[in-house]
Amino acid sequence: MLIWPEMRDSLIRHGSAHDMNELSGLLACTLRIRRCFNMYFIHRQDEGELQLNADFCQEFSQMENWGLLERFWAKYPTLVENLDSNAMLQEKHLMPLSC
């Protein structure tokens, strides 16, 4: 279920060296999608039925629109060693959350 084939290969090679609960928790917390900010991912059809927004699905399915925060790269360097560095997201560039 990993987006990047290189990361899947690294996980097969090095996975036994890591606590999988910790790894999957950090992965879930640091995985981000780009270019979809303020994009509606669902909308209503004419009859009021909900459906996925086709534009969102297009962006969601492109590997280059996904990234991992730098904290994952720092914690698991052997798992990201063959990933394109464009997949690394620096937290200082993220928009702050407002409640």
Secondary structure per residue as TSV (DSSP state, phi and psi in degrees):
chain	resnum	aa	ss	phi	psi
A	1	M	-	360.0	15.4
A	2	L	-	-90.0	143.2
A	3	I	S	-68.3	-43.0
A	4	W	-	-95.3	122.7
A	5	P	H	-58.9	-35.7
A	6	E	H	-61.7	-38.7
A	7	M	H	-71.8	-36.9
A	8	R	H	-61.2	-45.0
A	9	D	H	-61.1	-43.4
A	10	S	H	-65.4	-36.7
A	11	L	H	-66.7	-37.7
A	12	I	H	-63.5	-42.8
A	13	R	H	-72.5	-40.7
A	14	H	H	-116.0	2.4
A	15	G	G	-58.7	-36.0
A	16	S	G	-66.6	-15.5
A	17	A	G	-83.6	-3.4
A	18	H	S	-122.9	152.2
A	19	D	-	-76.9	111.6
A	20	M	H	-66.2	-31.0
A	21	N	H	-65.9	-44.9
A	22	E	H	-64.8	-45.0
A	23	L	H	-62.1	-49.1
A	24	S	H	-67.4	-32.5
A	25	G	H	-65.1	-45.7
A	26	L	H	-68.2	-37.0
A	27	L	H	-60.0	-46.6
A	28	A	H	-63.0	-34.0
A	29	C	H	-80.7	-21.8
A	30	T	H	-110.4	-7.3
A	31	L	E	-75.3	130.4
A	32	R	E	-135.3	149.8
A	33	I	E	-107.2	139.5
A	34	R	-	-103.5	166.8
A	35	R	S	65.7	11.8
A	36	C	-	-119.0	10.8
A	37	F	T	-61.1	130.9
A	38	N	T	64.3	18.5
A	39	M	-	-95.1	129.7
A	40	Y	-	-71.7	129.1
A	41	F	S	-96.7	-14.5
A	42	I	E	-132.9	156.7
A	43	H	E	-152.8	171.1
A	44	R	E	-98.8	139.0
A	45	Q	-	-76.4	-179.8
A	46	D	T	-53.3	-40.2
A	47	E	T	-85.6	4.1
A	48	G	S	91.3	1.3
A	49	E	-	-73.8	138.2
A	50	L	E	-77.4	142.2
A	51	Q	E	-148.6	158.3
A	52	L	E	-69.6	141.5
A	53	N	-	-74.1	123.4
A	54	A	H	-60.7	-37.4
A	55	D	H	-64.2	-41.6
A	56	F	H	-63.6	-44.8
A	57	C	H	-58.8	-39.3
A	58	Q	H	-62.7	-47.4
A	59	E	H	-66.6	-41.7
A	60	F	H	-62.1	-33.3
A	61	S	T	-86.4	-3.6
A	62	Q	-	-90.9	120.5
A	63	M	G	-56.9	-36.6
A	64	E	G	-68.4	-10.9
A	65	N	G	-88.1	1.3
A	66	W	E	-108.3	150.2
A	67	G	E	-152.4	166.7
A	68	L	E	-122.3	136.6
A	69	L	E	-62.8	148.7
A	70	E	H	-56.2	-24.8
A	71	R	H	-64.4	-33.3
A	72	F	H	-68.6	-42.4
A	73	W	H	-59.4	-39.8
A	74	A	H	-69.7	-37.7
A	75	K	H	-77.7	-35.0
A	76	Y	-	-128.0	63.6
A	77	P	H	-62.8	-30.8
A	78	T	H	-70.8	-22.5
A	79	L	H	-84.6	-19.5
A	80	V	H	-114.6	8.6
A	81	E	T	-59.9	-27.1
A	82	N	T	-105.9	6.4
A	83	L	S	-78.3	149.8
A	84	D	-	-62.0	130.3
A	85	S	G	-63.1	-16.1
A	86	N	G	-67.6	-14.7
A	87	A	G	-80.0	-9.7
A	88	M	E	-84.2	127.9
A	89	L	E	-110.0	127.7
A	90	Q	-	-87.0	128.9
A	91	E	G	-63.7	-26.6
A	92	K	G	-66.8	-17.8
A	93	H	G	-94.1	-1.3
A	94	L	S	-79.6	149.9
A	95	M	-	-75.7	136.7
A	96	P	-	-69.0	146.4
A	97	L	-	-79.6	140.3
A	98	S	-	-120.1	137.6
A	99	C	-	-98.7	360.0
